[in-house]
Amino acid sequence: MDYGLTEQQREIVELARQIAQKKIKPVREHYDKTEEFPWPIVEEIAKADLFAVYLPEECGGLGGGTLELALVAEELSKACGGIALSVATSALCAIPILLYGTPQQRKRWLSELASGKRLGAFTITEPGAGSDATATKAAARLDGDHYVLNGIKNFCSTGSAAELYTVFASTNPNRGARGISAFVVEKGTPGFTFGKKEEKMGIRANSTYELVFENCRIPKENLLYKEGYGLFVAQDTFDCSRPGVAAQALGIAQGALDETLAYIRMRKQFGQSISSFQAIQHMMADCATSIEAGRALLYSTCRAMDRELKPAVDKAIQEGTTVFEAMEKLGSRRWTKESGMCKVFCSDTAMRVTTDCVQMCGGIGYMRDFPVEKYMRDAKITQIYEGTNQIQRNEIAMMMIKEAASKSRKELVSA
Ligand SMILES: Cc1cc2nc3c(=O)[nH]c(=O)nc-3n(C[C@H](O)[C@H](O)[C@H](O)COP(=O)(O)OP(=O)(O)OC[C@H]3O[C@@H](n4cnc5c(N)ncnc54)[C@H](O)[C@@H]3O)c2cc1C
């Protein structure tokens, strides 16, 4: 399908495709087996400027938006969803700084993340606060020019490999959800160490760590926006980043389907290729149709978001404000419903398609030395992180109810 990508977007896809096919494919099995962090590939991705595609030019970016980020995540994930995650987690660290950072914070940290010389991570989850981020226990107390941070975060992707972390902690436990604030914490800050490294089912080329903060003193200037805005920061970040998870899921699904097609055209049983059986053909058709439907939803959502986000970024740069303030002034809308729809649809598609791909390949599909089972293991996480698909469905329904209530209020007023 021709999605009318611009010349620059097509170049980005081509660059990511070259890295995926030539650099990632030959080594993905190694990183999956060893769970080593794929530094040589990360360097290739940085050299190709793919960490910069969605960031504004003022911070060393290429001036794109959520669509450019999705294109990179999708293309890299066709070869390995775990390696692609390094780009996605850096974006997850960068987006809150982009939306809620002051011009000084944007310049300081985003240019480093755009270069790929320093990787970013985002850490909101705690042992007792998963789907319910309002249960955050990590606490940050103001002491002179510093906040003193104490607490445990877990399941942090790109943990230990990253150097910049967006961290959420309560600055006022009496205010519950309204007491949570967002900070940027640099690796090497005294009191910030790494705990357990997780062993995972999939995305094993990305390291997942527990983070430990013990009397960790963070400069006051590392607070993002104002105290108490943490959950707004997190929600607005997820609105922009969930299409990236959807793109990762679509890449995984497409990668699995491509490998499967190549195999089932060659493999013969009953004197015929497997791809000639109608039962198999219907599975192939269903897989391809779902992937294409997901891609259409994803690209159109990204385009609609970027039409609002980019003018807000330009206004914030001109006026020296945060992007969030510029969005408020421009009356930008929330994208929770649509970004959640992308994540739900594309990740459910990835899980179904990769499972069907294993089925179409038969026994070899189940084996570790054939690439298809890895796609199935990698697909599963896309239904879980950045808000499980149950939570996405809750949020989509909540937004539908709010929209219906506001529509009927307007009808009452105009009647
Ligand atoms: C590999 C991996 C990488 C991760 N990376 C990061 C990261 O980089 N940064 C970060 O902050 N976090 C990260 N996470 C955490 C991830 O976002 C959480 O695991 C996820 O949000 C779910 O939280 P939980 O695991 O505590 O599940 P729980 O909240 O305990 O949920 C368990 C089950 O109950 C369901 N459930 C919970 N509440 C409801 C409800 N209200 N309605 C219906 N169903 C509900 C859930 O959908 C799920 O099926 C990562 C997790 C994994 C596994």
The ligand as an ORCA input file, in Angstrom:
! r2SCAN-3c Opt
* xyz 0 1
  C       9.793     -6.567     29.670
  C       9.144     -5.406     30.346
  C       9.646     -4.133     30.141
  C       9.077     -3.041     30.805
  N       9.612     -1.789     30.635
  C       9.177     -0.772     31.423
  C       9.829      0.494     31.404
  O      10.771      0.721     30.641
  N       9.406      1.448     32.257
  C       8.372      1.253     33.111
  O       8.038      2.165     33.863
  N       7.710      0.063     33.134
  C       8.090     -0.942     32.318
  N       7.448     -2.159     32.350
  C       6.307     -2.331     33.232
  C       4.988     -2.471     32.494
  O       4.572     -1.247     31.973
  C       3.984     -3.098     33.495
  O       4.390     -4.454     33.639
  C       2.555     -3.002     33.030
  O       2.108     -1.676     33.054
  C       1.604     -3.859     33.877
  O       1.838     -3.693     35.230
  P       2.029     -5.002     36.144
  O       3.070     -5.825     35.510
  O       2.271     -4.552     37.529
  O       0.670     -5.761     36.055
  P      -0.593     -5.614     37.029
  O      -0.947     -4.163     37.120
  O      -0.335     -6.345     38.277
  O      -1.726     -6.327     36.184
  C      -1.902     -7.743     36.160
  C      -3.079     -8.071     35.238
  O      -4.265     -7.434     35.717
  C      -4.820     -6.611     34.720
  N      -5.405     -5.404     35.330
  C      -4.844     -4.581     36.246
  N      -5.672     -3.564     36.534
  C      -6.779     -3.731     35.777
  C      -7.995     -2.995     35.604
  N      -8.239     -1.853     36.259
  N      -8.910     -3.462     34.718
  C      -8.677     -4.616     34.042
  N      -7.543     -5.357     34.150
  C      -6.607     -4.907     35.011
  C      -3.659     -6.241     33.794
  O      -4.110     -5.901     32.508
  C      -2.857     -7.539     33.813
  O      -3.414     -8.434     32.895
  C       7.966     -3.249     31.661
  C       7.448     -4.531     31.826
  C       8.023     -5.607     31.206
  C       7.465     -6.977     31.437
*
